[in-house]
Amino acid sequence: MDIWERLRFARDKALDAERTERQRLADADTTALQDAASVRLATRQAVREALDDILDETSDPEQDAG
């Protein structure tokens, strides 16, 4: 596996984690849970966007997985 494949793999994992955090945010029933999910979501987004920049590609967090 070359470096570009590894970066894409890492980006895809960050994208999956971002989708998970979006669901957690939607399911959160307290302000504390919403705040925690929002922070994690922002972190996952930043990682994915940085990897997109490195790869000079665009990933879509709204696109269905698979």
N, CA, C and O atoms as a Maestro MAE file, in Angstrom:
{
 s_m_m2io_version
 :::
 2.0.0
}

f_m_ct {
 s_m_title
 :::
 protein
 m_atom[264] {
  # First column is atom index #
  i_m_mmod_type
  r_m_x_coord
  r_m_y_coord
  r_m_z_coord
  i_m_residue_number
  s_m_chain_name
  s_m_pdb_residue_name
  s_m_pdb_atom_name
  i_m_atomic_number
  :::
  1 25 0.855 -1.171 0.000 1 A "MET " " N  " 7
  2 3 0.000 0.000 0.000 1 A "MET " " CA " 6
  3 2 0.906 1.241 0.000 1 A "MET " " C  " 6
  4 15 1.746 1.407 0.885 1 A "MET " " O  " 8
  5 25 0.725 2.096 -0.993 2 A "ASP " " N  " 7
  6 3 1.567 3.289 -1.051 2 A "ASP " " CA " 6
  7 2 1.006 4.399 -0.157 2 A "ASP " " C  " 6
  8 15 -0.084 4.271 0.402 2 A "ASP " " O  " 8
  9 25 1.747 5.460 -0.036 3 A "ILE " " N  " 7
  10 3 1.378 6.542 0.878 3 A "ILE " " CA " 6
  11 2 0.030 7.162 0.510 3 A "ILE " " C  " 6
  12 15 -0.745 7.521 1.397 3 A "ILE " " O  " 8
  13 25 -0.255 7.291 -0.778 4 A "TRP " " N  " 7
  14 3 -1.521 7.900 -1.207 4 A "TRP " " CA " 6
  15 2 -2.703 7.020 -0.838 4 A "TRP " " C  " 6
  16 15 -3.754 7.517 -0.435 4 A "TRP " " O  " 8
  17 25 -2.531 5.717 -0.976 5 A "GLU " " N  " 7
  18 3 -3.591 4.794 -0.568 5 A "GLU " " CA " 6
  19 2 -3.816 4.867 0.933 5 A "GLU " " C  " 6
  20 15 -4.955 4.822 1.398 5 A "GLU " " O  " 8
  21 25 -2.744 4.978 1.683 6 A "ARG " " N  " 7
  22 3 -2.855 5.085 3.141 6 A "ARG " " CA " 6
  23 2 -3.562 6.378 3.540 6 A "ARG " " C  " 6
  24 15 -4.383 6.387 4.457 6 A "ARG " " O  " 8
  25 25 -3.238 7.462 2.849 7 A "LEU " " N  " 7
  26 3 -3.906 8.736 3.136 7 A "LEU " " CA " 6
  27 2 -5.399 8.656 2.801 7 A "LEU " " C  " 6
  28 15 -6.234 9.157 3.555 7 A "LEU " " O  " 8
  29 25 -5.728 8.038 1.690 8 A "ARG " " N  " 7
  30 3 -7.148 7.869 1.329 8 A "ARG " " CA " 6
  31 2 -7.866 6.993 2.356 8 A "ARG " " C  " 6
  32 15 -9.003 7.275 2.734 8 A "ARG " " O  " 8
  33 25 -7.199 5.938 2.801 9 A "PHE " " N  " 7
  34 3 -7.771 5.066 3.820 9 A "PHE " " CA " 6
  35 2 -8.043 5.852 5.105 9 A "PHE " " C  " 6
  36 15 -9.113 5.730 5.700 9 A "PHE " " O  " 8
  37 25 -7.075 6.651 5.521 10 A "ALA " " N  " 7
  38 3 -7.230 7.466 6.730 10 A "ALA " " CA " 6
  39 2 -8.361 8.474 6.554 10 A "ALA " " C  " 6
  40 15 -9.148 8.693 7.475 10 A "ALA " " O  " 8
  41 25 -8.446 9.091 5.366 11 A "ARG " " N  " 7
  42 3 -9.511 10.054 5.090 11 A "ARG " " CA " 6
  43 2 -10.877 9.375 5.136 11 A "ARG " " C  " 6
  44 15 -11.835 9.922 5.683 11 A "ARG " " O  " 8
  45 25 -10.956 8.182 4.559 12 A "ASP " " N  " 7
  46 3 -12.222 7.455 4.554 12 A "ASP " " CA " 6
  47 2 -12.645 7.061 5.966 12 A "ASP " " C  " 6
  48 15 -13.831 7.097 6.293 12 A "ASP " " O  " 8
  49 25 -11.685 6.690 6.795 13 A "LYS " " N  " 7
  50 3 -11.988 6.371 8.195 13 A "LYS " " CA " 6
  51 2 -12.463 7.623 8.935 13 A "LYS " " C  " 6
  52 15 -13.393 7.548 9.738 13 A "LYS " " O  " 8
  53 25 -11.838 8.762 8.675 14 A "ALA " " N  " 7
  54 3 -12.269 10.016 9.284 14 A "ALA " " CA " 6
  55 2 -13.676 10.379 8.817 14 A "ALA " " C  " 6
  56 15 -14.480 10.891 9.596 14 A "ALA " " O  " 8
  57 25 -13.966 10.118 7.564 15 A "LEU " " N  " 7
  58 3 -15.300 10.376 7.017 15 A "LEU " " CA " 6
  59 2 -16.341 9.494 7.703 15 A "LEU " " C  " 6
  60 15 -17.425 9.971 8.040 15 A "LEU " " O  " 8
  61 25 -16.032 8.233 7.911 16 A "ASP " " N  " 7
  62 3 -16.941 7.336 8.628 16 A "ASP " " CA " 6
  63 2 -17.166 7.816 10.057 16 A "ASP " " C  " 6
  64 15 -18.292 7.807 10.554 16 A "ASP " " O  " 8
  65 25 -16.095 8.231 10.705 17 A "ALA " " N  " 7
  66 3 -16.209 8.731 12.077 17 A "ALA " " CA " 6
  67 2 -17.024 10.023 12.114 17 A "ALA " " C  " 6
  68 15 -17.778 10.258 13.058 17 A "ALA " " O  " 8
  69 25 -16.875 10.847 11.100 18 A "GLU " " N  " 7
  70 3 -17.662 12.085 11.013 18 A "GLU " " CA " 6
  71 2 -19.152 11.756 10.905 18 A "GLU " " C  " 6
  72 15 -19.978 12.395 11.557 18 A "GLU " " O  " 8
  73 25 -19.490 10.777 10.096 19 A "ARG " " N  " 7
  74 3 -20.897 10.369 9.969 19 A "ARG " " CA " 6
  75 2 -21.434 9.858 11.311 19 A "ARG " " C  " 6
  76 15 -22.569 10.149 11.688 19 A "ARG " " O  " 8
  77 25 -20.607 9.096 12.020 20 A "THR " " N  " 7
  78 3 -21.002 8.596 13.336 20 A "THR " " CA " 6
  79 2 -21.276 9.748 14.285 20 A "THR " " C  " 6
  80 15 -22.274 9.737 15.006 20 A "THR " " O  " 8
  81 25 -20.399 10.744 14.289 21 A "GLU " " N  " 7
  82 3 -20.588 11.894 15.175 21 A "GLU " " CA " 6
  83 2 -21.824 12.698 14.792 21 A "GLU " " C  " 6
  84 15 -22.519 13.212 15.668 21 A "GLU " " O  " 8
  85 25 -22.108 12.816 13.491 22 A "ARG " " N  " 7
  86 3 -23.337 13.498 13.062 22 A "ARG " " CA " 6
  87 2 -24.564 12.774 13.624 22 A "ARG " " C  " 6
  88 15 -25.520 13.416 14.057 22 A "ARG " " O  " 8
  89 25 -24.537 11.449 13.616 23 A "GLN " " N  " 7
  90 3 -25.658 10.685 14.159 23 A "GLN " " CA " 6
  91 2 -25.749 10.861 15.663 23 A "GLN " " C  " 6
  92 15 -26.844 11.009 16.207 23 A "GLN " " O  " 8
  93 25 -24.606 10.847 16.340 24 A "ARG " " N  " 7
  94 3 -24.610 11.060 17.793 24 A "ARG " " CA " 6
  95 2 -25.161 12.434 18.138 24 A "ARG " " C  " 6
  96 15 -25.901 12.590 19.109 24 A "ARG " " O  " 8
  97 25 -24.798 13.422 17.340 25 A "LEU " " N  " 7
  98 3 -25.300 14.779 17.562 25 A "LEU " " CA " 6
  99 2 -26.818 14.806 17.388 25 A "LEU " " C  " 6
  100 15 -27.528 15.423 18.183 25 A "LEU " " O  " 8
  101 25 -27.307 14.141 16.355 26 A "ALA " " N  " 7
  102 3 -28.746 14.096 16.116 26 A "ALA " " CA " 6
  103 2 -29.485 13.357 17.239 26 A "ALA " " C  " 6
  104 15 -30.620 13.698 17.570 26 A "ALA " " O  " 8
  105 25 -28.838 12.351 17.814 27 A "ASP " " N  " 7
  106 3 -29.465 11.540 18.857 27 A "ASP " " CA " 6
  107 2 -29.287 12.115 20.266 27 A "ASP " " C  " 6
  108 15 -29.935 11.652 21.204 27 A "ASP " " O  " 8
  109 25 -28.425 13.106 20.421 28 A "ALA " " N  " 7
  110 3 -28.123 13.650 21.748 28 A "ALA " " CA " 6
  111 2 -29.378 14.260 22.363 28 A "ALA " " C  " 6
  112 15 -30.102 15.016 21.714 28 A "ALA " " O  " 8
  113 25 -29.620 13.917 23.627 29 A "ASP " " N  " 7
  114 3 -30.812 14.431 24.282 29 A "ASP " " CA " 6
  115 2 -30.511 15.415 25.409 29 A "ASP " " C  " 6
  116 15 -31.424 15.878 26.093 29 A "ASP " " O  " 8
  117 25 -29.245 15.732 25.599 30 A "THR " " N  " 7
  118 3 -28.879 16.755 26.583 30 A "THR " " CA " 6
  119 2 -27.882 17.722 25.953 30 A "THR " " C  " 6
  120 15 -27.218 17.400 24.968 30 A "THR " " O  " 8
  121 25 -27.794 18.892 26.532 31 A "THR " " N  " 7
  122 3 -26.853 19.889 26.039 31 A "THR " " CA " 6
  123 2 -25.417 19.387 26.138 31 A "THR " " C  " 6
  124 15 -24.609 19.627 25.241 31 A "THR " " O  " 8
  125 25 -25.103 18.695 27.220 32 A "ALA " " N  " 7
  126 3 -23.747 18.182 27.406 32 A "ALA " " CA " 6
  127 2 -23.385 17.186 26.298 32 A "ALA " " C  " 6
  128 15 -22.278 17.226 25.760 32 A "ALA " " O  " 8
  129 25 -24.318 16.296 25.963 33 A "LEU " " N  " 7
  130 3 -24.055 15.332 24.891 33 A "LEU " " CA " 6
  131 2 -23.950 16.033 23.545 33 A "LEU " " C  " 6
  132 15 -23.113 15.664 22.721 33 A "LEU " " O  " 8
  133 25 -24.780 17.031 23.313 34 A "GLN " " N  " 7
  134 3 -24.706 17.800 22.068 34 A "GLN " " CA " 6
  135 2 -23.375 18.521 21.952 34 A "GLN " " C  " 6
  136 15 -22.750 18.514 20.892 34 A "GLN " " O  " 8
  137 25 -22.943 19.144 23.040 35 A "ASP " " N  " 7
  138 3 -21.664 19.858 23.029 35 A "ASP " " CA " 6
  139 2 -20.497 18.911 22.751 35 A "ASP " " C  " 6
  140 15 -19.612 19.223 21.954 35 A "ASP " " O  " 8
  141 25 -20.503 17.763 23.406 36 A "ALA " " N  " 7
  142 3 -19.425 16.788 23.207 36 A "ALA " " CA " 6
  143 2 -19.407 16.281 21.767 36 A "ALA " " C  " 6
  144 15 -18.346 16.187 21.149 36 A "ALA " " O  " 8
  145 25 -20.576 15.959 21.242 37 A "ALA " " N  " 7
  146 3 -20.654 15.471 19.862 37 A "ALA " " CA " 6
  147 2 -20.226 16.559 18.880 37 A "ALA " " C  " 6
  148 15 -19.583 16.261 17.873 37 A "ALA " " O  " 8
  149 25 -20.572 17.803 19.157 38 A "SER " " N  " 7
  150 3 -20.188 18.912 18.279 38 A "SER " " CA " 6
  151 2 -18.673 19.077 18.223 38 A "SER " " C  " 6
  152 15 -18.109 19.314 17.155 38 A "SER " " O  " 8
  153 25 -18.022 18.952 19.363 39 A "VAL " " N  " 7
  154 3 -16.562 19.073 19.400 39 A "VAL " " CA " 6
  155 2 -15.916 17.931 18.628 39 A "VAL " " C  " 6
  156 15 -14.988 18.143 17.848 39 A "VAL " " O  " 8
  157 25 -16.409 16.728 18.852 40 A "ARG " " N  " 7
  158 3 -15.854 15.580 18.125 40 A "ARG " " CA " 6
  159 2 -16.113 15.702 16.631 40 A "ARG " " C  " 6
  160 15 -15.244 15.374 15.823 40 A "ARG " " O  " 8
  161 25 -17.298 16.170 16.258 41 A "LEU " " N  " 7
  162 3 -17.626 16.350 14.847 41 A "LEU " " CA " 6
  163 2 -16.692 17.366 14.201 41 A "LEU " " C  " 6
  164 15 -16.180 17.130 13.107 41 A "LEU " " O  " 8
  165 25 -16.469 18.483 14.864 42 A "ALA " " N  " 7
  166 3 -15.565 19.506 14.318 42 A "ALA " " CA " 6
  167 2 -14.153 18.956 14.143 42 A "ALA " " C  " 6
  168 15 -13.480 19.270 13.161 42 A "ALA " " O  " 8
  169 25 -13.709 18.148 15.080 43 A "THR " " N  " 7
  170 3 -12.381 17.546 14.986 43 A "THR " " CA " 6
  171 2 -12.299 16.580 13.806 43 A "THR " " C  " 6
  172 15 -11.335 16.604 13.041 43 A "THR " " O  " 8
  173 25 -13.310 15.736 13.667 44 A "ARG " " N  " 7
  174 3 -13.333 14.778 12.551 44 A "ARG " " CA " 6
  175 2 -13.368 15.512 11.211 44 A "ARG " " C  " 6
  176 15 -12.696 15.111 10.262 44 A "ARG " " O  " 8
  177 25 -14.158 16.591 11.138 45 A "GLN " " N  " 7
  178 3 -14.239 17.376 9.909 45 A "GLN " " CA " 6
  179 2 -12.882 17.975 9.561 45 A "GLN " " C  " 6
  180 15 -12.464 17.948 8.403 45 A "GLN " " O  " 8
  181 25 -12.201 18.508 10.554 46 A "ALA " " N  " 7
  182 3 -10.900 19.136 10.314 46 A "ALA " " CA " 6
  183 2 -9.898 18.117 9.779 46 A "ALA " " C  " 6
  184 15 -9.134 18.411 8.859 46 A "ALA " " O  " 8
  185 25 -9.905 16.923 10.357 47 A "VAL " " N  " 7
  186 3 -8.997 15.870 9.896 47 A "VAL " " CA " 6
  187 2 -9.325 15.488 8.457 47 A "VAL " " C  " 6
  188 15 -8.432 15.404 7.614 47 A "VAL " " O  " 8
  189 25 -10.608 15.257 8.177 48 A "ARG " " N  " 7
  190 3 -11.004 14.865 6.825 48 A "ARG " " CA " 6
  191 2 -10.659 15.949 5.812 48 A "ARG " " C  " 6
  192 15 -10.139 15.651 4.737 48 A "ARG " " O  " 8
  193 25 -10.943 17.195 6.146 49 A "GLU " " N  " 7
  194 3 -10.656 18.291 5.226 49 A "GLU " " CA " 6
  195 2 -9.154 18.455 4.993 49 A "GLU " " C  " 6
  196 15 -8.728 18.761 3.879 49 A "GLU " " O  " 8
  197 25 -8.357 18.253 6.033 50 A "ALA " " N  " 7
  198 3 -6.903 18.330 5.865 50 A "ALA " " CA " 6
  199 2 -6.413 17.226 4.930 50 A "ALA " " C  " 6
  200 15 -5.571 17.470 4.066 50 A "ALA " " O  " 8
  201 25 -6.939 16.018 5.102 51 A "LEU " " N  " 7
  202 3 -6.550 14.918 4.221 51 A "LEU " " CA " 6
  203 2 -7.038 15.160 2.797 51 A "LEU " " C  " 6
  204 15 -6.336 14.834 1.840 51 A "LEU " " O  " 8
  205 25 -8.230 15.728 2.648 52 A "ASP " " N  " 7
  206 3 -8.707 16.117 1.310 52 A "ASP " " CA " 6
  207 2 -7.736 17.103 0.667 52 A "ASP " " C  " 6
  208 15 -7.406 16.974 -0.512 52 A "ASP " " O  " 8
  209 25 -7.282 18.080 1.435 53 A "ASP " " N  " 7
  210 3 -6.333 19.070 0.909 53 A "ASP " " CA " 6
  211 2 -5.030 18.406 0.475 53 A "ASP " " C  " 6
  212 15 -4.504 18.711 -0.595 53 A "ASP " " O  " 8
  213 25 -4.515 17.511 1.290 54 A "ILE " " N  " 7
  214 3 -3.273 16.816 0.962 54 A "ILE " " CA " 6
  215 2 -3.440 15.999 -0.318 54 A "ILE " " C  " 6
  216 15 -2.558 15.976 -1.175 54 A "ILE " " O  " 8
  217 25 -4.588 15.330 -0.429 55 A "LEU " " N  " 7
  218 3 -4.852 14.480 -1.586 55 A "LEU " " CA " 6
  219 2 -5.334 15.263 -2.802 55 A "LEU " " C  " 6
  220 15 -5.414 14.719 -3.904 55 A "LEU " " O  " 8
  221 25 -5.653 16.536 -2.602 56 A "ASP " " N  " 7
  222 3 -6.239 17.378 -3.649 56 A "ASP " " CA " 6
  223 2 -7.503 16.717 -4.201 56 A "ASP " " C  " 6
  224 15 -7.718 16.641 -5.411 56 A "ASP " " O  " 8
  225 25 -8.337 16.240 -3.258 57 A "GLU " " N  " 7
  226 3 -9.596 15.599 -3.581 57 A "GLU " " CA " 6
  227 2 -10.689 16.194 -2.687 57 A "GLU " " C  " 6
  228 15 -10.408 16.928 -1.739 57 A "GLU " " O  " 8
  229 25 -11.920 15.863 -3.007 58 A "THR " " N  " 7
  230 3 -13.042 16.309 -2.184 58 A "THR " " CA " 6
  231 2 -13.875 15.097 -1.795 58 A "THR " " C  " 6
  232 15 -14.283 14.307 -2.647 58 A "THR " " O  " 8
  233 25 -14.121 14.961 -0.502 59 A "SER " " N  " 7
  234 3 -15.005 13.898 -0.029 59 A "SER " " CA " 6
  235 2 -16.300 14.550 0.434 59 A "SER " " C  " 6
  236 15 -16.317 15.712 0.840 59 A "SER " " O  " 8
  237 25 -17.366 13.797 0.367 60 A "ASP " " N  " 7
  238 3 -18.691 14.319 0.694 60 A "ASP " " CA " 6
  239 2 -19.231 13.610 1.925 60 A "ASP " " C  " 6
  240 15 -19.584 12.433 1.850 60 A "ASP " " O  " 8
  241 25 -19.305 14.309 3.066 61 A "PRO " " N  " 7
  242 3 -19.790 13.656 4.282 61 A "PRO " " CA " 6
  243 2 -21.279 13.313 4.215 61 A "PRO " " C  " 6
  244 15 -21.756 12.502 5.009 61 A "PRO " " O  " 8
  245 25 -22.007 13.905 3.299 62 A "GLU " " N  " 7
  246 3 -23.434 13.638 3.173 62 A "GLU " " CA " 6
  247 2 -23.732 12.449 2.277 62 A "GLU " " C  " 6
  248 15 -24.851 11.937 2.280 62 A "GLU " " O  " 8
  249 25 -22.741 12.001 1.508 63 A "GLN " " N  " 7
  250 3 -22.919 10.867 0.609 63 A "GLN " " CA " 6
  251 2 -23.039 9.581 1.426 63 A "GLN " " C  " 6
  252 15 -22.340 9.415 2.426 63 A "GLN " " O  " 8
  253 25 -23.904 8.686 1.015 64 A "ASP " " N  " 7
  254 3 -24.072 7.411 1.714 64 A "ASP " " CA " 6
  255 2 -22.786 6.616 1.678 64 A "ASP " " C  " 6
  256 15 -22.084 6.598 0.667 64 A "ASP " " O  " 8
  257 25 -22.478 5.954 2.789 65 A "ALA " " N  " 7
  258 3 -21.305 5.085 2.858 65 A "ALA " " CA " 6
  259 2 -21.535 3.850 2.012 65 A "ALA " " C  " 6
  260 15 -22.657 3.353 1.907 65 A "ALA " " O  " 8
  261 25 -20.463 3.360 1.408 66 A "GLY " " N  " 7
  262 3 -20.576 2.120 0.659 66 A "GLY " " CA " 6
  263 2 -20.578 2.398 -0.751 66 A "GLY " " C  " 6
  264 15 -20.666 1.476 -1.562 66 A "GLY " " O  " 8
  :::
 }
 m_bond[263] {
  # First column is bond index #
  i_m_from
  i_m_to
  i_m_order
  :::
  1 1 2 1
  2 2 3 1
  3 3 4 2
  4 3 5 1
  5 5 6 1
  6 6 7 1
  7 7 8 2
  8 7 9 1
  9 9 10 1
  10 10 11 1
  11 11 12 2
  12 11 13 1
  13 13 14 1
  14 14 15 1
  15 15 16 2
  16 15 17 1
  17 17 18 1
  18 18 19 1
  19 19 20 2
  20 19 21 1
  21 21 22 1
  22 22 23 1
  23 23 24 2
  24 23 25 1
  25 25 26 1
  26 26 27 1
  27 27 28 2
  28 27 29 1
  29 29 30 1
  30 30 31 1
  31 31 32 2
  32 31 33 1
  33 33 34 1
  34 34 35 1
  35 35 36 2
  36 35 37 1
  37 37 38 1
  38 38 39 1
  39 39 40 2
  40 39 41 1
  41 41 42 1
  42 42 43 1
  43 43 44 2
  44 43 45 1
  45 45 46 1
  46 46 47 1
  47 47 48 2
  48 47 49 1
  49 49 50 1
  50 50 51 1
  51 51 52 2
  52 51 53 1
  53 53 54 1
  54 54 55 1
  55 55 56 2
  56 55 57 1
  57 57 58 1
  58 58 59 1
  59 59 60 2
  60 59 61 1
  61 61 62 1
  62 62 63 1
  63 63 64 2
  64 63 65 1
  65 65 66 1
  66 66 67 1
  67 67 68 2
  68 67 69 1
  69 69 70 1
  70 70 71 1
  71 71 72 2
  72 71 73 1
  73 73 74 1
  74 74 75 1
  75 75 76 2
  76 75 77 1
  77 77 78 1
  78 78 79 1
  79 79 80 2
  80 79 81 1
  81 81 82 1
  82 82 83 1
  83 83 84 2
  84 83 85 1
  85 85 86 1
  86 86 87 1
  87 87 88 2
  88 87 89 1
  89 89 90 1
  90 90 91 1
  91 91 92 2
  92 91 93 1
  93 93 94 1
  94 94 95 1
  95 95 96 2
  96 95 97 1
  97 97 98 1
  98 98 99 1
  99 99 100 2
  100 99 101 1
  101 101 102 1
  102 102 103 1
  103 103 104 2
  104 103 105 1
  105 105 106 1
  106 106 107 1
  107 107 108 2
  108 107 109 1
  109 109 110 1
  110 110 111 1
  111 111 112 2
  112 111 113 1
  113 113 114 1
  114 114 115 1
  115 115 116 2
  116 115 117 1
  117 117 118 1
  118 118 119 1
  119 119 120 2
  120 119 121 1
  121 121 122 1
  122 122 123 1
  123 123 124 2
  124 123 125 1
  125 125 126 1
  126 126 127 1
  127 127 128 2
  128 127 129 1
  129 129 130 1
  130 130 131 1
  131 131 132 2
  132 131 133 1
  133 133 134 1
  134 134 135 1
  135 135 136 2
  136 135 137 1
  137 137 138 1
  138 138 139 1
  139 139 140 2
  140 139 141 1
  141 141 142 1
  142 142 143 1
  143 143 144 2
  144 143 145 1
  145 145 146 1
  146 146 147 1
  147 147 148 2
  148 147 149 1
  149 149 150 1
  150 150 151 1
  151 151 152 2
  152 151 153 1
  153 153 154 1
  154 154 155 1
  155 155 156 2
  156 155 157 1
  157 157 158 1
  158 158 159 1
  159 159 160 2
  160 159 161 1
  161 161 162 1
  162 162 163 1
  163 163 164 2
  164 163 165 1
  165 165 166 1
  166 166 167 1
  167 167 168 2
  168 167 169 1
  169 169 170 1
  170 170 171 1
  171 171 172 2
  172 171 173 1
  173 173 174 1
  174 174 175 1
  175 175 176 2
  176 175 177 1
  177 177 178 1
  178 178 179 1
  179 179 180 2
  180 179 181 1
  181 181 182 1
  182 182 183 1
  183 183 184 2
  184 183 185 1
  185 185 186 1
  186 186 187 1
  187 187 188 2
  188 187 189 1
  189 189 190 1
  190 190 191 1
  191 191 192 2
  192 191 193 1
  193 193 194 1
  194 194 195 1
  195 195 196 2
  196 195 197 1
  197 197 198 1
  198 198 199 1
  199 199 200 2
  200 199 201 1
  201 201 202 1
  202 202 203 1
  203 203 204 2
  204 203 205 1
  205 205 206 1
  206 206 207 1
  207 207 208 2
  208 207 209 1
  209 209 210 1
  210 210 211 1
  211 211 212 2
  212 211 213 1
  213 213 214 1
  214 214 215 1
  215 215 216 2
  216 215 217 1
  217 217 218 1
  218 218 219 1
  219 219 220 2
  220 219 221 1
  221 221 222 1
  222 222 223 1
  223 223 224 2
  224 223 225 1
  225 225 226 1
  226 226 227 1
  227 227 228 2
  228 227 229 1
  229 229 230 1
  230 230 231 1
  231 231 232 2
  232 231 233 1
  233 233 234 1
  234 234 235 1
  235 235 236 2
  236 235 237 1
  237 237 238 1
  238 238 239 1
  239 239 240 2
  240 239 241 1
  241 241 242 1
  242 242 243 1
  243 243 244 2
  244 243 245 1
  245 245 246 1
  246 246 247 1
  247 247 248 2
  248 247 249 1
  249 249 250 1
  250 250 251 1
  251 251 252 2
  252 251 253 1
  253 253 254 1
  254 254 255 1
  255 255 256 2
  256 255 257 1
  257 257 258 1
  258 258 259 1
  259 259 260 2
  260 259 261 1
  261 261 262 1
  262 262 263 1
  263 263 264 2
  :::
 }
}
